[in-house]
Amino acid sequence: MAIIKPFRGVRPPRQYVEEVESRPYDVLDSEEARAEAGDNEKSLYHIIKPEIDFEPGTSEYDPRVYEKAAENFKKFQDKGWLVQDEKEMYYIYAQTMNGKTQYGLVVGAHTEDYQKGVIKKHELTRRDKEEDRMKHVRVNNANIEPVFFAYPDNAVLDSLIKRYAATEPEYDFIAPVDGFRHQFWLVPNDADIALITEEFRKMPALYIADGHHRSAAAALVGAEKAAQNPNNTGKEEYNYFMAVCFQASELTILDYNRVVKDLNGLTPAEFLKALEKNFKVERKGSEIYKPAHLHEFSLYLEGEWFALTAKEGTYNPNDPIGVLDVDISSRLILDEILGIKDLRSDKRIDFVGGLRGLGELKRRVDSGEMKMALALYPVTMQQIMDIADSGNIMPPKATWFEPKLRSGIVIHKLS
């Protein structure tokens, strides 16, 4: 049973939304944020990447930076660049990429659902990243950026969303950099609010697609505030955090590929021979070759592409983790042959999100920066949900969701 609630969003007036909205804090570095913000004083980067207001090189973890975030959040409200809605409501947020549109419901998700596992995760979180986001939530007393959830397909909610999508949106713009369309509707009708709340109440689970650290931080700050209030009822605003929830079948998961600096002392011929133990190896020539199905991989080495197909018996089809291509490639190629044991810390490996295309893999190998590249078939949302349901955790660097949620379209205050 998933508990959600409507909330009074803090958001830009229509005429300011394209100046305020931004990419998420964790998809660009400080200098990229500084360049994108430029001389735009309304850019949300002044709140989510406030180190850009200090001299270059200032750490994003400097205590002054967190204080600046809160100062700027207050400034945005004082200036009228962000205004809180008078009424609690839900919102609908649509993203269109390559002609495909996905519709999300913006809700207040319950922190206790996260603690109890009703909100299910599929990735491990790092304590340092959690603490960073906790400081940001605490100092602003708000969830400035949403997390990204999936929910099982629901015909009732689908019908409601389509009804709103047929009306004029509050916001409708093409974002710079990604070039995708973003639309936003308000759902102020009390009957529709009650319907959404009830439909979520029927759901056994929600699934974190993207934003594991933000989810953990929001839940931990909510628990802190609850513990500090002897009269806590569980219904206070700090017991909820902002999430955009999409139907699972609508989500697009792209490949998340690997590039490696060396062959662990092997010659290219020796490396290809070693692969034959667990894979059928086929030469595909110099034209880019993309994996066509699960358990097929594309290898780029010495100016040539190869198809690698995992042999029967190299994975357990009944093991939700062992059947994943990220696990197969990690065990049988990166670990067994190349000696890469820890994907999170080994400096010999890097990762390339699928939006960049396989041309980026070829470029990095051809430049001499990397020795080989490995392209994977994308993980499916059903695989992610199966793993979360089983209580397991995905291997590192397994999923790349696109398009990313834009930040600054709506904000959730904790009081």
C-alpha angles and dihedrals in degrees: 000000000000115000116209136160139194118250141196101259122214107218144149122274108253094259092057103041097097091050093048104040120090146167116280117279094246101054097068138036129241096267093049089051090048090052095045093048091048109159093335104122090186094061114123088225086083086068104032097034100025092158084086087075090063133063114294112273095037109143116249085223095057109125089232089060094058090047090051090053091058092043091052094045089056091045092053090054094044090051093048094243087121121034129181118235115243094225134051109245146146123250136212119222121190129191125192120200124171091347095309120113126201122191124211133189114225108218144157105256119204117251091213090058087060092049092047095046097248083120100056127207131201101190136064117242129219117233094222091056091045091052092050092054092042090057090050093050092045097049093047095035085220145086098246093181128037129234122232119241135177125211132190112272112276123192094200093054091041090056092048092049092050090052091056093040088061089063130074111280125233089230129022120169145138109240120228118242097020095044092212126138119248124192131179134193133186120232104201098148110116094215092051091047090053091047093052092047092050095047091053089048087062093056116099093206148002121213128220107229098173132357105054093157093047090049093050092046094048092049093048094049090048090052090049092053092046091052091050093053113073089193096051111148099181091246098086116117093248088064088070134061132195119265135168107217122202131186106259095233092057097057123106117216116188129202117273107210138196135228121190130200100216145004096244093256096313126124115237089255092051091048092052090047091051090052091058091072092072105011141054102235120208127178112230101179132233098314115098110267121201122200109258101201146000115302093024118109133188117225123195114197133153093352094309135103123222132188113224117195117190111237122235111272095032091098138026111240089202094055110088091207101034092053093059118106090224088059095043092051093043093051102038103032113018097037106026098041107019099034095232103148104166118041091190097058111020109110093203092075134060134179132231123198115230095242087077091059130222089287087076090057090051091047094053093049095043090050090060092241090111132027100211142003131211123201120199133202109249121266113246125236088237090058090051092050092047091052093047091048091051091053092243129131127233118243114260120283094013105133136046115183119197139223098037119222113259114235125225097040090106135355130199120221118210094219 
